[in-house]
Amino acid sequence: MKTGISYDAEYLRHDTGPGHPECRERLTSSMEYLRVQPWFERLIPVRTNPAARESLGSIHSDEYIERAEQTCRRGAPVLDSLDVTVSRDSFDVALLAAGAPLALADRIIAGELDNGFAMVRPPGHHAERGMALGFCLFNNVAILARHLQQRHGVDKVLILDWDVHHGNGTQHSFDDDP
């Protein structure tokens, strides 16, 4: 079985400040654990590329994307709500986080991989069409599902969200999608 993994140290540049629960250690500790597993060397690294604005626009409004970029670039401490802490690098990092699952999916659909895992941050399931919420800038999984539908003609996509609370942004992204 060919399993791809997408991880980039660039995700660590999304600085949420001291004591924030969505911190870089989420990824560094996970990668430390994975690297010592006997099967880790069999994973196929998949290059991380930023999501195109067109991909973001399949889920988020142009106004929101522009506001997110400008907010981060000017060094504002939060985007839209007090629980979405951002830094100057957060927009670029969020583009990478949204793009990584797309690259994995493209390779899986092409038959190059059997499955894959995108270890990314910031997370995404709370991000709404026009608003950042719950630590989330872009709804990575919703962008991926729409990518599968639009680029690869996939009719049905199962999104299994195992977080301990509701992924409102993901649900709302598909409220009108049969």
Beta strands, then each sheet from edge to edge (+ up, - down):
strand 1: 3-6
strand 2: 44-45
strand 3: 115-118
sheet 1: 2+ 1+ 3+
end
